[in-house]
Amino acid sequence: MSFPPMSASVPVGALIGWMVLLTVKHVIADFVLQTSWMAIGKDQREGWALPLLAHCGVHFAVALAFILIVAPRFWFVAVIDFVIHITVDRCKGLVSSRLGVTQENQHPWFWTLIGVDQALHHLTGFGLSIFMAAN
């Protein structure tokens, strides 16, 4: 199997720079600044909205701060990141709450859901990086 040839006009340095910046943003917002109230609360069957909003609000604030420092014209990318992040996390929360997937009960899908969630967030960062590097 081979991939079709792709032509690219994205500056590699800018792409790598944006990827590093958005990856650092993700680590800060998803691991350093996410409290257990956010992490556990956003996946609950009830009472999930405020923890999810707070968590994604942190992502928005960190993304916006970084983007405003580097390239303020892309301020709206923080909004796009927020919308995608809240959608991905809510979908993960729905699956977790409906199927009872928790770390405490050692559900076999727990780490799979975490992995899919993180992969989708990193693909989001990649797509946003391509957009910003190309423009």
C-alpha positions in Angstrom: 0.0 0.0 0.0 1.3 3.5 -0.8 -0.1 6.9 -0.2 -1.0 9.1 -3.2 1.5 11.8 -3.9 0.7 15.1 -2.2 1.9 18.5 -3.1 2.5 20.8 -0.2 3.1 24.5 0.1 3.3 24.6 3.8 6.6 26.0 5.3 8.0 23.2 7.3 9.6 25.4 10.0 6.3 27.2 10.6 4.4 23.9 10.7 6.9 22.5 13.3 6.7 25.7 15.3 2.9 25.7 15.5 2.9 21.9 16.3 5.4 22.5 19.2 3.4 25.4 20.5 0.0 23.6 20.3 1.5 20.5 21.9 2.9 22.5 24.8 -0.5 24.2 25.1 -2.1 20.7 25.2 0.2 19.4 27.9 -0.3 22.5 30.0 -4.1 22.6 29.7 -4.8 18.8 29.7 -2.3 17.7 32.4 -0.8 20.6 34.4 -3.9 22.8 34.8 -6.7 20.2 34.7 -7.9 19.5 38.2 -9.4 16.1 39.3 -12.8 17.9 39.5 -12.5 18.7 35.8 -11.1 15.3 34.8 -13.7 13.2 36.7 -16.6 15.7 36.5 -16.6 16.1 32.7 -17.2 12.4 32.2 -20.1 12.0 34.6 -23.7 11.2 33.6 -25.0 14.3 35.4 -23.2 17.5 36.4 -20.7 17.3 33.6 -21.3 20.7 32.0 -19.5 23.0 34.4 -16.3 20.8 34.7 -16.2 20.4 30.9 -16.7 24.1 30.3 -14.0 24.9 32.8 -11.6 22.4 31.3 -12.1 23.6 27.8 -12.0 27.2 28.9 -8.5 26.6 30.2 -7.6 25.2 26.7 -9.1 28.3 25.1 -7.2 30.7 27.5 -3.9 29.0 27.0 -4.3 28.7 23.2 -5.4 32.3 22.9 -2.5 33.6 25.0 0.1 31.6 23.0 -1.5 32.6 19.7 -1.7 36.3 20.6 2.0 36.3 21.5 3.0 34.6 18.2 0.5 35.7 15.6 -2.5 37.6 16.8 -4.2 37.4 13.4 -5.0 33.8 14.2 -7.0 34.6 17.4 -10.0 32.7 16.1 -8.0 29.4 16.0 -8.4 29.4 19.8 -12.2 29.4 19.3 -12.0 26.6 16.8 -9.7 24.6 19.2 -12.2 25.2 22.0 -15.2 24.0 19.9 -13.4 20.8 18.8 -12.0 20.1 22.2 -15.4 20.4 24.0 -16.9 18.2 21.3 -14.3 15.4 21.6 -14.3 15.5 25.4 -18.1 15.4 25.6 -18.2 12.4 23.2 -15.7 10.6 25.4 -17.7 11.6 28.4 -20.9 10.1 26.9 -19.2 6.8 26.1 -17.6 6.7 29.5 -20.7 7.4 31.5 -23.0 5.2 29.4 -20.7 2.2 29.5 -19.4 2.8 33.0 -15.8 3.2 31.8 -13.7 4.3 34.7 -10.1 3.8 35.9 -11.4 2.8 39.3 -13.4 -0.2 38.0 -10.5 -1.1 35.7 -12.7 -1.2 32.6 -10.8 -2.6 29.7 -11.8 0.4 27.5 -10.5 3.1 29.8 -7.1 3.5 28.3 -8.4 3.0 24.8 -10.8 5.9 25.3 -7.9 8.0 26.7 -5.8 7.1 23.7 -8.5 7.9 21.2 -9.2 11.2 23.0 -5.5 12.2 23.0 -5.1 11.2 19.3 -8.0 13.3 18.3 -6.7 16.3 20.2 -3.2 15.9 18.6 -4.8 15.6 15.1 -6.7 18.8 15.8 -3.4 20.5 16.7 -1.9 19.1 13.5 -4.7 20.4 11.3 -4.7 23.8 13.0 -0.9 24.0 12.6 -1.2 23.2 8.9 -3.8 26.0 8.6 -1.7 28.6 10.4 1.6 27.6 8.8 0.0 27.9 5.3 -1.5 31.3 6.0 
